[in-house]
Amino acid sequence: MPSLPIWQFDVPLLILVVLFAMVALSIRNLMGAAIVFGAYSFMMCLIWAGMGAVDVAFTEAAVGAGVSTVFIVSTIYNTGATMPPSPGGLPFKLFIGVVVTLTGVFLLSALPDFPKWGEPNSPANATVAPYYISNTIADAYVPNIVTTVLADYRGFDTLLETTVVFIACIAIYSILRVDEARSKTEDSGPVDAEPHYDPSDSLIVRQASRFMVPFMQLFALYVIAHGHYSPGGGFQGGVILGASLILVAISFDLKFLLSQWREKQIMLMVAWGVFLYAAVGLGCVFMGGNYLDYGFLNPVLPGELDMARSHGILLVEIGVGITVMFSMIGIHINLASNGHFDRGL
């Protein structure tokens, strides 16, 4: 079978990635730089897909080209769209250029030590990967090998990654949140009606978001539940769920979102996702197995006995999705309102 002409696609994409990176670093309008950065992430998504890393491409599309761009725009909303001239002038720029060039040369010098892409005799492909490919269905009844690796074979790493997301959300709250915002979110009564219509707001945007949000959430739930069989999982689904509510906050009003999800509820849900993940591991210990050894949950999980590890993976994926979803919402609320929890974007 002749090889596919992959390089004809990779070379233009790599050129565009380098071009977008240079433009994003050189442009002084920060809003334009944010848009270019989103395009850069989209190009990286196509590169990952071309390399066969569809799950990574999915994550890059949801996080890099999607939510990260919104976070950058939210920050620009409170800081200004024009970057002031940097101090130091030409000598400082030359110094930075030399440092970046030397760092790049140092990294490129290590390329000969790496195995060729797809080399079957490389350590990863010759030892670990064959076991995953041969035993993922027999061990966990999960066709998607990436899901099995992340949530089962490498379950400890994913638990710590979920904890890092939780800590990042707490850190942003600690840095940006203003103490006076507590009274604004706790003293205000429930808002059942939509916020007062502002002529500067777009009715088309509001109605379009009202139509899009349910489909976004339905697709996100599908991504979480169907991550066993296709690219996806808790992280990607959680980002899409968070993006759906961020769209509500942008289209309507930040206070309208906070009337549905209070600050305390958001933070409790962020912690609840990590707790659910950790509790599944503790359940395995109480049932006589090792931590996160889902096979020992057979007596308490429904369905066939051999499906225990598959069901255990689904439980931890739900925990990851909950933490990621509400972390995205909490981070956006703080960035868009500069910690004041008033009207954002």
Summary of the structure (lengths in Angstrom):
residues: 345
radius of gyration: 23.0
end to end distance: 53.3
largest distance: 69.1
contacts: 1051
relative contact order: 0.11
helix: 74%
strand: 1%
